[in-house]
Amino acid sequence: MADATDDRLRLLIERIERLEEEKKGIADDIRDVYAEAKAVGYDPKIMRQVVRLRKMDANDRSEQEMILDTYKNALGMA
C-alpha cells in the first residue's frame, strides 16, 4: 500500500514541478511583452495597472476609484 501512495505522491510532485516550469515560462513571456511595449514608448507600470483594473469587477473598480478620489481630495491632490 505504501508503494502506491509513494507513487501517487511522486506523480503529484512531478506535476507541480512541470506546472512551476510552465509558470516560469509564461512569466518570462509576459516580461518580454512589457519590454516590447516599453521599447515602442508605452509605460509598463501603467499597463500593469490597467491589466489589474481590467481583472476587477466593475463595481469593485468603481468603489476603489471613489475611495482613491476621496483620499486625494483629503490630501489636496485633486
HTML snippet that shows the backbone in 3Dmol.js (N, CA, C, O; Angstrom):
<script src="https://3Dmol.org/build/3Dmol-min.js"></script>
<div id="view" style="width:600px;height:400px;position:relative"></div>
<script>
const pdb = `
ATOM      1  N   MET A   1       0.825  -1.200   0.000  1.00  0.00           N
ATOM      2  CA  MET A   1       0.000   0.000   0.000  1.00  0.00           C
ATOM      3  C   MET A   1       0.870   1.267   0.000  1.00  0.00           C
ATOM      4  O   MET A   1       0.555   2.252  -0.667  1.00  0.00           O
ATOM      5  N   ALA A   2       1.958   1.217   0.755  1.00  0.00           N
ATOM      6  CA  ALA A   2       2.842   2.377   0.805  1.00  0.00           C
ATOM      7  C   ALA A   2       3.430   2.672  -0.560  1.00  0.00           C
ATOM      8  O   ALA A   2       3.669   3.832  -0.897  1.00  0.00           O
ATOM      9  N   ASP A   3       3.667   1.621  -1.360  1.00  0.00           N
ATOM     10  CA  ASP A   3       4.214   1.802  -2.701  1.00  0.00           C
ATOM     11  C   ASP A   3       3.280   2.639  -3.577  1.00  0.00           C
ATOM     12  O   ASP A   3       3.721   3.564  -4.259  1.00  0.00           O
ATOM     13  N   ALA A   4       2.007   2.311  -3.553  1.00  0.00           N
ATOM     14  CA  ALA A   4       1.019   3.044  -4.352  1.00  0.00           C
ATOM     15  C   ALA A   4       0.922   4.489  -3.878  1.00  0.00           C
ATOM     16  O   ALA A   4       0.807   5.408  -4.689  1.00  0.00           O
ATOM     17  N   THR A   5       0.970   4.684  -2.571  1.00  0.00           N
ATOM     18  CA  THR A   5       0.918   6.033  -2.004  1.00  0.00           C
ATOM     19  C   THR A   5       2.166   6.812  -2.390  1.00  0.00           C
ATOM     20  O   THR A   5       2.081   7.989  -2.742  1.00  0.00           O
ATOM     21  N   ASP A   6       3.323   6.162  -2.327  1.00  0.00           N
ATOM     22  CA  ASP A   6       4.582   6.809  -2.703  1.00  0.00           C
ATOM     23  C   ASP A   6       4.574   7.198  -4.179  1.00  0.00           C
ATOM     24  O   ASP A   6       5.030   8.283  -4.541  1.00  0.00           O
ATOM     25  N   ASP A   7       4.055   6.312  -5.032  1.00  0.00           N
ATOM     26  CA  ASP A   7       3.978   6.600  -6.466  1.00  0.00           C
ATOM     27  C   ASP A   7       3.053   7.780  -6.723  1.00  0.00           C
ATOM     28  O   ASP A   7       3.360   8.666  -7.521  1.00  0.00           O
ATOM     29  N   ARG A   8       1.930   7.779  -6.041  1.00  0.00           N
ATOM     30  CA  ARG A   8       0.966   8.879  -6.215  1.00  0.00           C
ATOM     31  C   ARG A   8       1.602  10.209  -5.809  1.00  0.00           C
ATOM     32  O   ARG A   8       1.480  11.209  -6.517  1.00  0.00           O
ATOM     33  N   LEU A   9       2.276  10.208  -4.671  1.00  0.00           N
ATOM     34  CA  LEU A   9       2.943  11.422  -4.194  1.00  0.00           C
ATOM     35  C   LEU A   9       3.988  11.890  -5.194  1.00  0.00           C
ATOM     36  O   LEU A   9       4.063  13.076  -5.512  1.00  0.00           O
ATOM     37  N   ARG A  10       4.800  10.952  -5.692  1.00  0.00           N
ATOM     38  CA  ARG A  10       5.837  11.301  -6.665  1.00  0.00           C
ATOM     39  C   ARG A  10       5.217  11.920  -7.917  1.00  0.00           C
ATOM     40  O   ARG A  10       5.720  12.917  -8.433  1.00  0.00           O
ATOM     41  N   LEU A  11       4.123  11.328  -8.403  1.00  0.00           N
ATOM     42  CA  LEU A  11       3.452  11.852  -9.598  1.00  0.00           C
ATOM     43  C   LEU A  11       2.889  13.251  -9.356  1.00  0.00           C
ATOM     44  O   LEU A  11       2.969  14.116 -10.228  1.00  0.00           O
ATOM     45  N   LEU A  12       2.328  13.468  -8.184  1.00  0.00           N
ATOM     46  CA  LEU A  12       1.797  14.794  -7.860  1.00  0.00           C
ATOM     47  C   LEU A  12       2.919  15.828  -7.796  1.00  0.00           C
ATOM     48  O   LEU A  12       2.781  16.936  -8.315  1.00  0.00           O
ATOM     49  N   ILE A  13       4.019  15.464  -7.164  1.00  0.00           N
ATOM     50  CA  ILE A  13       5.169  16.375  -7.069  1.00  0.00           C
ATOM     51  C   ILE A  13       5.707  16.692  -8.462  1.00  0.00           C
ATOM     52  O   ILE A  13       6.022  17.845  -8.756  1.00  0.00           O
ATOM     53  N   GLU A  14       5.813  15.688  -9.312  1.00  0.00           N
ATOM     54  CA  GLU A  14       6.312  15.908 -10.669  1.00  0.00           C
ATOM     55  C   GLU A  14       5.370  16.806 -11.464  1.00  0.00           C
ATOM     56  O   GLU A  14       5.829  17.642 -12.242  1.00  0.00           O
ATOM     57  N   ARG A  15       4.062  16.646 -11.281  1.00  0.00           N
ATOM     58  CA  ARG A  15       3.107  17.543 -11.956  1.00  0.00           C
ATOM     59  C   ARG A  15       3.296  18.982 -11.506  1.00  0.00           C
ATOM     60  O   ARG A  15       3.296  19.909 -12.316  1.00  0.00           O
ATOM     61  N   ILE A  16       3.458  19.151 -10.194  1.00  0.00           N
ATOM     62  CA  ILE A  16       3.672  20.501  -9.659  1.00  0.00           C
ATOM     63  C   ILE A  16       4.947  21.095 -10.241  1.00  0.00           C
ATOM     64  O   ILE A  16       4.965  22.265 -10.624  1.00  0.00           O
ATOM     65  N   GLU A  17       5.999  20.312 -10.311  1.00  0.00           N
ATOM     66  CA  GLU A  17       7.258  20.810 -10.864  1.00  0.00           C
ATOM     67  C   GLU A  17       7.103  21.223 -12.323  1.00  0.00           C
ATOM     68  O   GLU A  17       7.629  22.258 -12.732  1.00  0.00           O
ATOM     69  N   ARG A  18       6.383  20.422 -13.116  1.00  0.00           N
ATOM     70  CA  ARG A  18       6.152  20.781 -14.526  1.00  0.00           C
ATOM     71  C   ARG A  18       5.343  22.078 -14.629  1.00  0.00           C
ATOM     72  O   ARG A  18       5.647  22.950 -15.442  1.00  0.00           O
ATOM     73  N   LEU A  19       4.317  22.187 -13.798  1.00  0.00           N
ATOM     74  CA  LEU A  19       3.496  23.396 -13.819  1.00  0.00           C
ATOM     75  C   LEU A  19       4.293  24.627 -13.392  1.00  0.00           C
ATOM     76  O   LEU A  19       4.116  25.710 -13.949  1.00  0.00           O
ATOM     77  N   GLU A  20       5.165  24.459 -12.410  1.00  0.00           N
ATOM     78  CA  GLU A  20       6.028  25.572 -11.981  1.00  0.00           C
ATOM     79  C   GLU A  20       6.929  26.026 -13.129  1.00  0.00           C
ATOM     80  O   GLU A  20       7.144  27.224 -13.316  1.00  0.00           O
ATOM     81  N   GLU A  21       7.451  25.080 -13.891  1.00  0.00           N
ATOM     82  CA  GLU A  21       8.285  25.419 -15.053  1.00  0.00           C
ATOM     83  C   GLU A  21       7.466  26.172 -16.101  1.00  0.00           C
ATOM     84  O   GLU A  21       7.928  27.163 -16.666  1.00  0.00           O
ATOM     85  N   GLU A  22       6.248  25.694 -16.355  1.00  0.00           N
ATOM     86  CA  GLU A  22       5.369  26.382 -17.310  1.00  0.00           C
ATOM     87  C   GLU A  22       5.059  27.791 -16.834  1.00  0.00           C
ATOM     88  O   GLU A  22       5.044  28.736 -17.623  1.00  0.00           O
ATOM     89  N   LYS A  23       4.808  27.924 -15.523  1.00  0.00           N
ATOM     90  CA  LYS A  23       4.504  29.236 -14.949  1.00  0.00           C
ATOM     91  C   LYS A  23       5.687  30.184 -15.141  1.00  0.00           C
ATOM     92  O   LYS A  23       5.504  31.354 -15.477  1.00  0.00           O
ATOM     93  N   LYS A  24       6.898  29.675 -14.928  1.00  0.00           N
ATOM     94  CA  LYS A  24       8.097  30.494 -15.122  1.00  0.00           C
ATOM     95  C   LYS A  24       8.215  30.926 -16.580  1.00  0.00           C
ATOM     96  O   LYS A  24       8.555  32.073 -16.869  1.00  0.00           O
ATOM     97  N   GLY A  25       7.932  30.003 -17.495  1.00  0.00           N
ATOM     98  CA  GLY A  25       7.985  30.335 -18.916  1.00  0.00           C
ATOM     99  C   GLY A  25       6.976  31.409 -19.280  1.00  0.00           C
ATOM    100  O   GLY A  25       7.284  32.326 -20.041  1.00  0.00           O
ATOM    101  N   ILE A  26       5.779  31.297 -18.742  1.00  0.00           N
ATOM    102  CA  ILE A  26       4.739  32.287 -19.013  1.00  0.00           C
ATOM    103  C   ILE A  26       5.130  33.636 -18.420  1.00  0.00           C
ATOM    104  O   ILE A  26       4.942  34.670 -19.061  1.00  0.00           O
ATOM    105  N   ALA A  27       5.671  33.638 -17.204  1.00  0.00           N
ATOM    106  CA  ALA A  27       6.117  34.889 -16.581  1.00  0.00           C
ATOM    107  C   ALA A  27       7.203  35.544 -17.430  1.00  0.00           C
ATOM    108  O   ALA A  27       7.216  36.765 -17.585  1.00  0.00           O
ATOM    109  N   ASP A  28       8.110  34.742 -17.977  1.00  0.00           N
ATOM    110  CA  ASP A  28       9.145  35.288 -18.863  1.00  0.00           C
ATOM    111  C   ASP A  28       8.528  35.889 -20.117  1.00  0.00           C
ATOM    112  O   ASP A  28       8.954  36.949 -20.574  1.00  0.00           O
ATOM    113  N   ASP A  29       7.525  35.216 -20.674  1.00  0.00           N
ATOM    114  CA  ASP A  29       6.842  35.735 -21.868  1.00  0.00           C
ATOM    115  C   ASP A  29       6.154  37.065 -21.572  1.00  0.00           C
ATOM    116  O   ASP A  29       6.213  37.992 -22.380  1.00  0.00           O
ATOM    117  N   ILE A  30       5.509  37.156 -20.422  1.00  0.00           N
ATOM    118  CA  ILE A  30       4.824  38.400 -20.037  1.00  0.00           C
ATOM    119  C   ILE A  30       5.844  39.517 -19.876  1.00  0.00           C
ATOM    120  O   ILE A  30       5.616  40.641 -20.324  1.00  0.00           O
ATOM    121  N   ARG A  31       6.963  39.213 -19.241  1.00  0.00           N
ATOM    122  CA  ARG A  31       8.027  40.211 -19.070  1.00  0.00           C
ATOM    123  C   ARG A  31       8.524  40.698 -20.429  1.00  0.00           C
ATOM    124  O   ARG A  31       8.792  41.887 -20.604  1.00  0.00           O
ATOM    125  N   ASP A  32       8.649  39.779 -21.393  1.00  0.00           N
ATOM    126  CA  ASP A  32       9.080  40.149 -22.742  1.00  0.00           C
ATOM    127  C   ASP A  32       8.074  41.084 -23.414  1.00  0.00           C
ATOM    128  O   ASP A  32       8.466  42.019 -24.113  1.00  0.00           O
ATOM    129  N   VAL A  33       6.795  40.838 -23.208  1.00  0.00           N
ATOM    130  CA  VAL A  33       5.763  41.695 -23.809  1.00  0.00           C
ATOM    131  C   VAL A  33       5.834  43.101 -23.215  1.00  0.00           C
ATOM    132  O   VAL A  33       5.721  44.089 -23.940  1.00  0.00           O
ATOM    133  N   TYR A  34       6.022  43.190 -21.899  1.00  0.00           N
ATOM    134  CA  TYR A  34       6.165  44.514 -21.277  1.00  0.00           C
ATOM    135  C   TYR A  34       7.422  45.225 -21.791  1.00  0.00           C
ATOM    136  O   TYR A  34       7.403  46.437 -22.001  1.00  0.00           O
ATOM    137  N   ALA A  35       8.505  44.484 -21.992  1.00  0.00           N
ATOM    138  CA  ALA A  35       9.736  45.079 -22.530  1.00  0.00           C
ATOM    139  C   ALA A  35       9.502  45.577 -23.951  1.00  0.00           C
ATOM    140  O   ALA A  35       9.975  46.650 -24.325  1.00  0.00           O
ATOM    141  N   GLU A  36       8.780  44.803 -24.733  1.00  0.00           N
ATOM    142  CA  GLU A  36       8.445  45.222 -26.103  1.00  0.00           C
ATOM    143  C   GLU A  36       7.597  46.491 -26.081  1.00  0.00           C
ATOM    144  O   GLU A  36       7.823  47.412 -26.865  1.00  0.00           O
ATOM    145  N   ALA A  37       6.623  46.531 -25.179  1.00  0.00           N
ATOM    146  CA  ALA A  37       5.766  47.712 -25.067  1.00  0.00           C
ATOM    147  C   ALA A  37       6.590  48.944 -24.687  1.00  0.00           C
ATOM    148  O   ALA A  37       6.388  50.032 -25.224  1.00  0.00           O
ATOM    149  N   LYS A  38       7.518  48.751 -23.753  1.00  0.00           N
ATOM    150  CA  LYS A  38       8.375  49.864 -23.337  1.00  0.00           C
ATOM    151  C   LYS A  38       9.231  50.346 -24.502  1.00  0.00           C
ATOM    152  O   LYS A  38       9.451  51.547 -24.660  1.00  0.00           O
ATOM    153  N   ALA A  39       9.710  49.418 -25.310  1.00  0.00           N
ATOM    154  CA  ALA A  39      10.568  49.768 -26.442  1.00  0.00           C
ATOM    155  C   ALA A  39       9.846  50.627 -27.471  1.00  0.00           C
ATOM    156  O   ALA A  39      10.478  51.406 -28.184  1.00  0.00           O
ATOM    157  N   VAL A  40       8.535  50.491 -27.553  1.00  0.00           N
ATOM    158  CA  VAL A  40       7.779  51.304 -28.514  1.00  0.00           C
ATOM    159  C   VAL A  40       7.103  52.508 -27.859  1.00  0.00           C
ATOM    160  O   VAL A  40       6.289  53.186 -28.486  1.00  0.00           O
ATOM    161  N   GLY A  41       7.449  52.775 -26.580  1.00  0.00           N
ATOM    162  CA  GLY A  41       7.014  54.007 -25.953  1.00  0.00           C
ATOM    163  C   GLY A  41       5.889  53.905 -24.929  1.00  0.00           C
ATOM    164  O   GLY A  41       5.460  54.925 -24.389  1.00  0.00           O
ATOM    165  N   TYR A  42       5.407  52.709 -24.654  1.00  0.00           N
ATOM    166  CA  TYR A  42       4.355  52.571 -23.634  1.00  0.00           C
ATOM    167  C   TYR A  42       4.987  52.443 -22.254  1.00  0.00           C
ATOM    168  O   TYR A  42       6.135  52.018 -22.124  1.00  0.00           O
ATOM    169  N   ASP A  43       4.234  52.812 -21.236  1.00  0.00           N
ATOM    170  CA  ASP A  43       4.705  52.738 -19.857  1.00  0.00           C
ATOM    171  C   ASP A  43       4.249  51.418 -19.235  1.00  0.00           C
ATOM    172  O   ASP A  43       3.065  51.252 -18.939  1.00  0.00           O
ATOM    173  N   PRO A  44       5.172  50.481 -19.035  1.00  0.00           N
ATOM    174  CA  PRO A  44       4.798  49.168 -18.494  1.00  0.00           C
ATOM    175  C   PRO A  44       4.128  49.241 -17.118  1.00  0.00           C
ATOM    176  O   PRO A  44       3.249  48.436 -16.811  1.00  0.00           O
ATOM    177  N   LYS A  45       4.540  50.199 -16.296  1.00  0.00           N
ATOM    178  CA  LYS A  45       3.941  50.338 -14.967  1.00  0.00           C
ATOM    179  C   LYS A  45       2.450  50.658 -15.089  1.00  0.00           C
ATOM    180  O   LYS A  45       1.626  50.078 -14.382  1.00  0.00           O
ATOM    181  N   ILE A  46       2.113  51.568 -15.975  1.00  0.00           N
ATOM    182  CA  ILE A  46       0.709  51.926 -16.193  1.00  0.00           C
ATOM    183  C   ILE A  46      -0.032  50.761 -16.837  1.00  0.00           C
ATOM    184  O   ILE A  46      -1.188  50.498 -16.506  1.00  0.00           O
ATOM    185  N   MET A  47       0.629  50.063 -17.756  1.00  0.00           N
ATOM    186  CA  MET A  47      -0.008  48.904 -18.392  1.00  0.00           C
ATOM    187  C   MET A  47      -0.349  47.834 -17.353  1.00  0.00           C
ATOM    188  O   MET A  47      -1.408  47.211 -17.428  1.00  0.00           O
ATOM    189  N   ARG A  48       0.544  47.620 -16.389  1.00  0.00           N
ATOM    190  CA  ARG A  48       0.267  46.644 -15.328  1.00  0.00           C
ATOM    191  C   ARG A  48      -0.950  47.070 -14.510  1.00  0.00           C
ATOM    192  O   ARG A  48      -1.763  46.234 -14.116  1.00  0.00           O
ATOM    193  N   GLN A  49      -1.072  48.373 -14.257  1.00  0.00           N
ATOM    194  CA  GLN A  49      -2.235  48.873 -13.515  1.00  0.00           C
ATOM    195  C   GLN A  49      -3.515  48.647 -14.319  1.00  0.00           C
ATOM    196  O   GLN A  49      -4.540  48.258 -13.759  1.00  0.00           O
ATOM    197  N   VAL A  50      -3.457  48.887 -15.622  1.00  0.00           N
ATOM    198  CA  VAL A  50      -4.623  48.685 -16.472  1.00  0.00           C
ATOM    199  C   VAL A  50      -5.023  47.208 -16.480  1.00  0.00           C
ATOM    200  O   VAL A  50      -6.207  46.886 -16.386  1.00  0.00           O
ATOM    201  N   VAL A  51      -4.050  46.318 -16.592  1.00  0.00           N
ATOM    202  CA  VAL A  51      -4.338  44.883 -16.577  1.00  0.00           C
ATOM    203  C   VAL A  51      -5.003  44.501 -15.256  1.00  0.00           C
ATOM    204  O   VAL A  51      -5.980  43.752 -15.240  1.00  0.00           O
ATOM    205  N   ARG A  52      -4.468  45.020 -14.148  1.00  0.00           N
ATOM    206  CA  ARG A  52      -5.043  44.732 -12.829  1.00  0.00           C
ATOM    207  C   ARG A  52      -6.474  45.252 -12.736  1.00  0.00           C
ATOM    208  O   ARG A  52      -7.351  44.564 -12.214  1.00  0.00           O
ATOM    209  N   LEU A  53      -6.714  46.459 -13.236  1.00  0.00           N
ATOM    210  CA  LEU A  53      -8.058  47.040 -13.204  1.00  0.00           C
ATOM    211  C   LEU A  53      -9.034  46.252 -14.065  1.00  0.00           C
ATOM    212  O   LEU A  53     -10.192  46.074 -13.686  1.00  0.00           O
ATOM    213  N   ARG A  54      -8.581  45.780 -15.217  1.00  0.00           N
ATOM    214  CA  ARG A  54      -9.463  45.019 -16.110  1.00  0.00           C
ATOM    215  C   ARG A  54      -9.880  43.683 -15.507  1.00  0.00           C
ATOM    216  O   ARG A  54     -10.921  43.135 -15.869  1.00  0.00           O
ATOM    217  N   LYS A  55      -9.073  43.161 -14.592  1.00  0.00           N
ATOM    218  CA  LYS A  55      -9.411  41.904 -13.911  1.00  0.00           C
ATOM    219  C   LYS A  55     -10.510  42.102 -12.876  1.00  0.00           C
ATOM    220  O   LYS A  55     -11.217  41.157 -12.525  1.00  0.00           O
ATOM    221  N   MET A  56     -10.652  43.324 -12.393  1.00  0.00           N
ATOM    222  CA  MET A  56     -11.579  43.606 -11.303  1.00  0.00           C
ATOM    223  C   MET A  56     -13.017  43.672 -11.802  1.00  0.00           C
ATOM    224  O   MET A  56     -13.282  44.015 -12.954  1.00  0.00           O
ATOM    225  N   ASP A  57     -13.923  43.339 -10.917  1.00  0.00           N
ATOM    226  CA  ASP A  57     -15.349  43.538 -11.157  1.00  0.00           C
ATOM    227  C   ASP A  57     -15.601  45.044 -11.289  1.00  0.00           C
ATOM    228  O   ASP A  57     -14.969  45.842 -10.598  1.00  0.00           O
ATOM    229  N   ALA A  58     -16.519  45.428 -12.174  1.00  0.00           N
ATOM    230  CA  ALA A  58     -16.790  46.847 -12.430  1.00  0.00           C
ATOM    231  C   ALA A  58     -17.188  47.588 -11.152  1.00  0.00           C
ATOM    232  O   ALA A  58     -16.763  48.724 -10.943  1.00  0.00           O
ATOM    233  N   ASN A  59     -17.991  46.965 -10.304  1.00  0.00           N
ATOM    234  CA  ASN A  59     -18.409  47.618  -9.054  1.00  0.00           C
ATOM    235  C   ASN A  59     -17.238  47.812  -8.112  1.00  0.00           C
ATOM    236  O   ASN A  59     -17.112  48.865  -7.487  1.00  0.00           O
ATOM    237  N   ASP A  60     -16.376  46.805  -8.001  1.00  0.00           N
ATOM    238  CA  ASP A  60     -15.191  46.922  -7.149  1.00  0.00           C
ATOM    239  C   ASP A  60     -14.261  48.010  -7.665  1.00  0.00           C
ATOM    240  O   ASP A  60     -13.704  48.785  -6.888  1.00  0.00           O
ATOM    241  N   ARG A  61     -14.098  48.059  -8.971  1.00  0.00           N
ATOM    242  CA  ARG A  61     -13.237  49.078  -9.580  1.00  0.00           C
ATOM    243  C   ARG A  61     -13.792  50.467  -9.306  1.00  0.00           C
ATOM    244  O   ARG A  61     -13.040  51.375  -8.950  1.00  0.00           O
ATOM    245  N   SER A  62     -15.090  50.643  -9.468  1.00  0.00           N
ATOM    246  CA  SER A  62     -15.732  51.932  -9.225  1.00  0.00           C
ATOM    247  C   SER A  62     -15.582  52.351  -7.765  1.00  0.00           C
ATOM    248  O   SER A  62     -15.282  53.508  -7.470  1.00  0.00           O
ATOM    249  N   GLU A  63     -15.793  51.405  -6.864  1.00  0.00           N
ATOM    250  CA  GLU A  63     -15.653  51.699  -5.436  1.00  0.00           C
ATOM    251  C   GLU A  63     -14.229  52.104  -5.104  1.00  0.00           C
ATOM    252  O   GLU A  63     -14.010  53.051  -4.348  1.00  0.00           O
ATOM    253  N   GLN A  64     -13.257  51.391  -5.666  1.00  0.00           N
ATOM    254  CA  GLN A  64     -11.855  51.701  -5.409  1.00  0.00           C
ATOM    255  C   GLN A  64     -11.512  53.100  -5.937  1.00  0.00           C
ATOM    256  O   GLN A  64     -10.798  53.856  -5.279  1.00  0.00           O
ATOM    257  N   GLU A  65     -12.022  53.439  -7.121  1.00  0.00           N
ATOM    258  CA  GLU A  65     -11.756  54.759  -7.690  1.00  0.00           C
ATOM    259  C   GLU A  65     -12.370  55.860  -6.835  1.00  0.00           C
ATOM    260  O   GLU A  65     -11.766  56.918  -6.658  1.00  0.00           O
ATOM    261  N   MET A  66     -13.574  55.618  -6.300  1.00  0.00           N
ATOM    262  CA  MET A  66     -14.212  56.621  -5.433  1.00  0.00           C
ATOM    263  C   MET A  66     -13.405  56.822  -4.156  1.00  0.00           C
ATOM    264  O   MET A  66     -13.219  57.956  -3.714  1.00  0.00           O
ATOM    265  N   ILE A  67     -12.930  55.750  -3.569  1.00  0.00           N
ATOM    266  CA  ILE A  67     -12.127  55.859  -2.347  1.00  0.00           C
ATOM    267  C   ILE A  67     -10.822  56.589  -2.639  1.00  0.00           C
ATOM    268  O   ILE A  67     -10.390  57.435  -1.856  1.00  0.00           O
ATOM    269  N   LEU A  68     -10.196  56.260  -3.768  1.00  0.00           N
ATOM    270  CA  LEU A  68      -8.957  56.943  -4.150  1.00  0.00           C
ATOM    271  C   LEU A  68      -9.210  58.442  -4.325  1.00  0.00           C
ATOM    272  O   LEU A  68      -8.422  59.262  -3.854  1.00  0.00           O
ATOM    273  N   ASP A  69     -10.293  58.797  -4.993  1.00  0.00           N
ATOM    274  CA  ASP A  69     -10.633  60.218  -5.163  1.00  0.00           C
ATOM    275  C   ASP A  69     -10.854  60.902  -3.814  1.00  0.00           C
ATOM    276  O   ASP A  69     -10.428  62.041  -3.618  1.00  0.00           O
ATOM    277  N   THR A  70     -11.514  60.215  -2.892  1.00  0.00           N
ATOM    278  CA  THR A  70     -11.749  60.770  -1.558  1.00  0.00           C
ATOM    279  C   THR A  70     -10.425  61.038  -0.860  1.00  0.00           C
ATOM    280  O   THR A  70     -10.234  62.099  -0.266  1.00  0.00           O
ATOM    281  N   TYR A  71      -9.513  60.081  -0.931  1.00  0.00           N
ATOM    282  CA  TYR A  71      -8.206  60.242  -0.294  1.00  0.00           C
ATOM    283  C   TYR A  71      -7.432  61.386  -0.947  1.00  0.00           C
ATOM    284  O   TYR A  71      -6.818  62.197  -0.254  1.00  0.00           O
ATOM    285  N   LYS A  72      -7.459  61.450  -2.267  1.00  0.00           N
ATOM    286  CA  LYS A  72      -6.737  62.517  -2.969  1.00  0.00           C
ATOM    287  C   LYS A  72      -7.301  63.872  -2.606  1.00  0.00           C
ATOM    288  O   LYS A  72      -6.541  64.817  -2.394  1.00  0.00           O
ATOM    289  N   ASN A  73      -8.630  63.995  -2.527  1.00  0.00           N
ATOM    290  CA  ASN A  73      -9.253  65.256  -2.123  1.00  0.00           C
ATOM    291  C   ASN A  73      -8.844  65.639  -0.719  1.00  0.00           C
ATOM    292  O   ASN A  73      -8.547  66.804  -0.457  1.00  0.00           O
ATOM    293  N   ALA A  74      -8.824  64.668   0.199  1.00  0.00           N
ATOM    294  CA  ALA A  74      -8.445  64.931   1.581  1.00  0.00           C
ATOM    295  C   ALA A  74      -7.003  65.409   1.680  1.00  0.00           C
ATOM    296  O   ALA A  74      -6.656  66.148   2.601  1.00  0.00           O
ATOM    297  N   LEU A  75      -6.174  64.998   0.750  1.00  0.00           N
ATOM    298  CA  LEU A  75      -4.764  65.393   0.780  1.00  0.00           C
ATOM    299  C   LEU A  75      -4.466  66.574  -0.144  1.00  0.00           C
ATOM    300  O   LEU A  75      -3.308  66.950  -0.324  1.00  0.00           O
ATOM    301  N   GLY A  76      -5.508  67.150  -0.722  1.00  0.00           N
ATOM    302  CA  GLY A  76      -5.331  68.306  -1.604  1.00  0.00           C
ATOM    303  C   GLY A  76      -4.662  67.960  -2.918  1.00  0.00           C
ATOM    304  O   GLY A  76      -3.963  68.792  -3.496  1.00  0.00           O
ATOM    305  N   MET A  77      -4.865  66.748  -3.394  1.00  0.00           N
ATOM    306  CA  MET A  77      -4.209  66.305  -4.630  1.00  0.00           C
ATOM    307  C   MET A  77      -5.160  66.320  -5.824  1.00  0.00           C
ATOM    308  O   MET A  77      -4.758  65.955  -6.929  1.00  0.00           O
ATOM    309  N   ALA A  78      -6.384  66.726  -5.630  1.00  0.00           N
ATOM    310  CA  ALA A  78      -7.364  66.648  -6.717  1.00  0.00           C
ATOM    311  C   ALA A  78      -7.296  67.810  -7.653  1.00  0.00           C
ATOM    312  O   ALA A  78      -8.063  67.875  -8.613  1.00  0.00           O
TER     313      ALA A  78
END
`;
const viewer = $3Dmol.createViewer("view");
viewer.addModel(pdb, "pdb");
viewer.setStyle({}, {cartoon: {color: "spectrum"}});
viewer.zoomTo();
viewer.render();
</script>
